[in-house]
Structures are given as structure tokens and as C-alpha cells.
Amino acid sequence: MALRALDARRRRGHQIALFTAWHVAAFERIDRLPELAPLLERLYGRADEDQDADEQIAAARAIVAAFGGRER
């Protein structure tokens, strides 16, 4: 694997560990656990079908900009 890919993988693992630790600490203080589906949605993000057209265009523009391209 390339170094960037390894770094991205390590960072993602760290993000998931922080997400988990924060929620474990928060859940220790409550009487009733929240629903799991919304928490997983926040962790993994929304599916493309949940995005409206403006959100999809904004995401595409961000990807183009990240790769140094220009809009036409």
C-alpha cells in the first residue's frame, strides 16, 4: 500500500476509536440507550440516495477541486 493509503487507514481507525470511546463514556451516564441506526448513520455517513441534487453537485465540485481540476 502507498504511504498515503496507510496514513488514511490509520487516521480512519483513530477516528472510529475516538467515536467509540466518546459514545461509551456518554452512554455510561444515561438510563436508556438511544436508537442504534442514527448513530451508525453518523459514523458511516448518509447513502447517496439521501442526498438531494445540490448536495451531490457540491460533493462533486469538492472532489474536482481536491484533485486540482477546474469546473467547466
C-alpha positions, 0 to 999 in steps of 0.5 A: 500500500502507498504511504498515503493509503496507510496514513488514511487507514490509520487516521480512519481507525483513530477516528472510529476509536475516538467515536467509540470511546466518546459514545461509551463514556456518554452512554455510561451516564444515561438510563436508556440507550438511544436508537442504534441506526442514527448513530451508525448513520453518523459514523458511516455517513448518509447513502447517496440516495439521501442526498438531494441534487445540490448536495451531490453537485457540491460533493462533486465540485469538492472532489474536482477541486481536491484533485486540482481540476477546474469546473467547466 
